[in-house]
Amino acid sequence: MHTDELKAALLGRYQMRRTKKQKAAFIDWACRYAQELGIPAAIEEGGKHFCARNIVFGDIDRARTIITAHYDTCAWMPFGAGMTPGCWPVIVIIELFQMLFLLPILLIMFFGPANRHTANDNTSGVLLVLRLMAELGDRPGVAFVLFDHEEIGLLGSQAFIKAHPQAARRFLLNLDCVGDGKTLLYTGSKLGMKMPQAKRLLAAMERIAPESGFAAVSGSFPKWLYPSDQMLFPRGTAIAALKGKRILYLNRIHTHRDTVLEDENIDCLVQVIGESI
């Protein structure tokens, strides 16, 4: 399946992945795609109160590198989400503001109507994982996971860690919101950023990103914070595409304005990751 076909399918029939029925249709399609590539796929269910259905591609128990993204999509929100990973005072202000509206936000997250527009969050990450499966699927030591229930509290990645405690200690690269923004942020735990894979990836990003019109920013927690599934993993790292220079942010996700998924972003990251993993 060509890139254009993948993107058209993900932004068409499979763009909403919130209800059980929507997720089931996507899972079936993704597994058929993996089968075409000759990559084994397994559906793993876990979780006590909210059943998460993670999709695991490849031999997870032998993997030295695990590449992930969350495939679930969020409820519609009336305002765009903004992030400033490297500006702690602004983060504190935003968190205090959100706490004032905590109950309404939680009610929308769990019970609100599905957002029909999910191009960046996280259709972009899913598209990148599927592209990388075609590029790296035959390399030994690499496996892929699409997590469920990231949007309601990283529940899918929690279930994965419970099912695979040994694999959860290996190097992990999480791809979340990579389609809209010209500043590529690479961050993670201190252990994760010291891994050989992380060093190769960072070197490739710093070389390739400027050639493709992107800025590259990196650093481990607590200098940078990006809230996604990788936070639960001792050697977890993440890539996101953001806007801005001194203050980095996302301004469309969770709203009807989340319609941007740039081909240049995906192509650049396929090259970066393909050369380093």
N, C-alpha and C positions, 0 to 999 in steps of 0.2 A: 504494500500500500504506500503510495507516494505521500510526501509531506502535505501537499495541497489537499489530498483526500482525507488525511488524518485531521487536519485543521477544520475542514468543512464538516466532518462528522462531529467533532467535538463542539464546534460552535453552532451546530444544527441540532440534530436529534438528541445528542447527549450532553448538551450544555447545562441542563438542570439535573443535578445529582443530589437531591435532598430527600425525597420520599423513598420508601422501600422499593416501590415499583421502578422509579427512575434509576436507582442504584442497580437494581437487578438487571435492567436492560443494558446499562453501561458495563457492568461486570461481564456479562455474556459477550458483548462486543470486544472488550479488551482481551478476554481469554482467547477468542477466535483470532485476534491479531497476533497474540503471542504464539499460537499454534502455527500460524503461517510462517513465523520466524523460526520455528523449531525450538521454542523456549517453553519449558514446562510451567504451568500456572496452577496455583492452589488458592482456594478461598478458605480463609481462617476466620472463624467466628469466636468472639470473646467479649468479656465485659459483663458486669453483674446487673446493672440497672438499664443500660442502653447497649444493646447488642451491636458490636462493631464487626463489619465484614471487611477485613483487609485482604488485598490481592497480592500474593507473593509470586514473583517470577524468578525462576532459576533455582539453584541449589543454595538455599539460605544458610545451611549448616556448614558449608565449606567456603562461604564467601569471606573474603578479606575486606571487601569494599561493598557497602550497601547504599544504593542510590534510591532516594525516596521522594514522594510528594503526597499531599493529601488530595483525594479525589472528591470528597464530599463538598457541597457548596452551601452557602449560608442563606439565612433568611434575608428578605429585603429590609434595608435600613433607610431611614429618611435622610441620612447625612453620610457623607463620605468619611472613611476612616483615615486618620492622619497618623504617621509615625515619625518620630525623630530619634532614631536609635542611638545617636552619639551625643545627644543633648539632654542630659539627665534632669536639669531643672524643668525643661518643657515637658518631659515624660511625667514628672511628678504632678505638674499642673493638670495635664490631660487626665491622669489617673484619678486625681481628686475630683475633677469635673465629672468624669464618668461615674464615680461612686454616688454622686448626687442623684443619678438616674439609673442606679444599678438594677432595681427591680424591673422597671419597664424594659431595659436593655435585655435582661435575662429572659423575660417573657417573650420578647421578639425573637431572641436567639433560638429558643426551644420550640416555640409554637407559632412563630410568625410565618407569613406566606413566603414561598421560595423566591429568591432573587432570580429573575429570568436572564440576567446579564452577568456572566461570571468569567469573562474573557481572561482577566488577569488573575483573579482569585477563585479557584486555582487551576483553571483550564490551561493556563500557560505552563504550570509545573507538570501537569499530566502530559501535555503535548511534548515537553522536553524529555520526560522519562521515556515515552514511547519512541521518540526519535533515537534516544541513546540505546534503547534495547536493540534497535536495528543496527546501530554502529558498534556496540560493545557486547552484544548478547552472546557471542561465541568466545569471549575472553574468559579464561578460567579465573575463578576467585571474585567474580562480580555478580551480584544479584540485585533485584529491584523489588521495591514494595510500594504499593499505593495504599495509604492509610485512610481509614474511615474516621468520621467523628472528630476531626481536628477542630472544627468550628465550634463545638460545644464543650471543649476542654481537653483536647489531646487524648481522647479516650481510645482511639484506635491504636496509637503508638504505645499507650499503656498496656493494652491487651497483647500487642506484639512482644513487648519486653517480658511479660509474664510467660508467654509461650516459647520464647527463644532467649533465655537469659545469657547464654554464651555469645550468640550472635549480636546481642544488644551491646556488647562491650567492644565490638569492632568499629572500624572507621565508617562513619555514616555521612553522606552528603544529601542534604534535604533541599528541595527546590520549591520555593513558595513565592508566588507573585514575581515572575521573571519576565513578564511580557510588556511592561509599560514603565519606561524610565531609562535614562541613559547613564545612570551611575550604578555600577555593579558592586554590591556589598558582599564581601565574603567574611563570615564571622563564625564563631562557635566557641566551644569550651577550650580552655588552655591545653588540655590533653589532645583534643581533636586537632587544633591548629599546629601542634608539634608533630603530627603524624607525617610520614614521608609523602603520602598521597596529597595531604593538604599543602605541603611545601611545593610539590610539583604543580598543583593546581594554581596556586597563587602566582608562581613564576609564569605559567602560561597565560593567566589572566592579565598580569601586568604587561606582558608583551603583546598579546593579541587584542585586548580591549581598545587601547588607543588607536590601533590600526583600523578598527571597525567603528570608530567614532564614539567610544564609551570611555568613561572615567572608571578607574578601579580603586576601591577603598577596602581596607581589610583591618582586622584586629580582633582579639578575643574578648570575651566577657571579662570584666565589666565595662571595658571601654566602649564596646558596641553591644547592643541588645536587639535581637530580632526574635519576637515571640512566635515560635512554631514548634513542630514536633521534635526537632533536633535537640531542644533544651532538655529532654528527658534522658539523653544518651551521654555516657561519660566521654565518648570520643565523637560527639555529634558536631557537625558543621552545617552551614546553610549558605545558599546564594539567593539573593533577592535583587531585583532591579528597582531603583528608586529615583526620585527626582530631587533636584537641588544640589548644592555643593557643601556649604558649611552646615546646613541643617537638611537632613534627608527625610523625605516624606512620601507617602502614598495618598492620593486624594480622590480616587474613584471607586475603590473596592467597597462592596456591600451595598451599592446603589445601582440605579438604572444606568448610570454613566460608566459602569465597568464593561466597556465594549472594545478596549484597545488591546490587541495582542500583536506586537510587531514581529514580523519575520526576521528582521535583523537581530533582535535579541536572541531568538531561538538559535539561529545559525551561528552566532558568535559563541554562545555557550556550548553548543554541540562541538565546536572546534576546540574550545578551551578544555572541556572535560574529556573529550576524545583523545587529546594529546597527553593528558596527565594521569588518567586512571589506568 
